[in-house]
Amino acid sequence: MFVAHESWSSSASALLGEGHTCMRIVEWQSLYHLYQIVVNEVQNGKKVVRQYFLSDVDELENVLENQSDDFEVAEVLLQSPGWMNGSGGWALNKVLSLIVGRGESGGKVIMHKVGEGVVYTSPAGGKIDTLEEEGFKVLL
């Protein structure tokens, strides 16, 4: 989950109108992965490119399902911690494919194939039970 502290807010919020808060810094209070998506939006007849940060795969699925002519996901990036990517530090990779399913013990397993052809799983070493159809989804 992202955390915003009032001391990090920006006076630019007033320019965007009610319901918006501009932050100079947000905190990610987790040692798990998150998604950065690049979106092409049409706003007032103009194409606008925006980036969003999503805290989990369910939010990503919701965004992907709600694409339209005016809101298209152009790119999905994975920010992964060292335990997931094996590097000992955080990494940012383009996601080529994304599969969600149930593991052998019944819990959710997420498999990310990234730009280098490497597959990262959450939880680490997780395997999807291919005989378990409930909850099995190919998102990308």
Residue pairs with C-beta under 8 A, 6 or more apart in sequence:
1 28
1 29
1 30
1 55
2 26
2 27
2 28
2 29
2 53
2 55
3 26
3 27
3 28
3 29
4 21
4 23
4 26
4 27
5 25
5 27
8 23
8 24
8 25
8 26
9 21
9 22
9 23
9 24
10 22
10 23
10 24
11 22
12 22
13 20
13 21
13 22
16 22
26 53
28 34
30 55
31 81
31 83
32 81
32 84
32 122
33 78
33 79
33 80
33 81
33 84
33 112
33 120
33 122
34 53
34 54
34 55
34 56
34 79
35 53
35 54
35 57
35 59
35 60
35 76
35 77
35 78
35 79
35 95
36 51
36 52
36 53
36 54
36 76
36 77
36 78
36 79
36 92
37 51
37 52
37 54
37 60
37 63
37 73
37 75
37 76
37 77
38 49
38 50
38 51
38 73
38 74
38 75
38 77
39 49
39 50
39 51
39 52
39 63
39 71
39 72
39 73
39 74
40 47
40 48
40 49
40 71
40 72
40 74
41 47
41 48
41 49
41 50
41 70
41 71
41 72
42 48
42 69
42 70
42 71
43 70
49 74
52 63
54 60
54 63
57 98
57 100
57 110
57 139
60 76
60 98
60 139
61 100
61 137
61 139
63 73
64 73
64 139
64 140
67 73
75 94
76 94
76 95
76 98
76 140
77 92
77 93
77 94
77 95
78 92
78 93
78 94
78 95
78 112
78 114
78 120
79 90
79 91
79 92
80 90
80 91
80 92
80 93
80 112
80 120
81 90
82 88
82 89
82 90
82 91
83 124
84 120
84 121
84 122
84 124
85 91
85 93
85 118
85 120
93 112
93 114
93 115
93 116
93 118
93 120
94 114
94 115
95 112
95 113
95 114
95 140
96 113
96 114
96 115
96 117
96 140
97 111
97 112
97 113
97 138
97 140
98 110
98 111
98 112
98 113
98 138
98 139
98 140
99 110
99 111
99 128
99 136
99 137
99 138
99 139
100 108
100 109
100 110
100 111
100 135
100 136
100 137
100 139
101 108
101 109
101 111
101 128
101 129
101 130
101 132
101 135
101 136
101 137
102 108
102 109
102 128
102 129
102 132
102 134
102 135
102 136
103 109
103 123
103 126
103 127
103 128
103 129
104 127
104 129
107 123
107 126
108 135
109 121
109 122
109 123
109 126
109 127
109 128
110 121
110 122
110 126
111 119
111 120
111 121
111 126
111 128
112 119
112 120
112 121
112 122
113 119
114 120
121 127
128 136
130 136
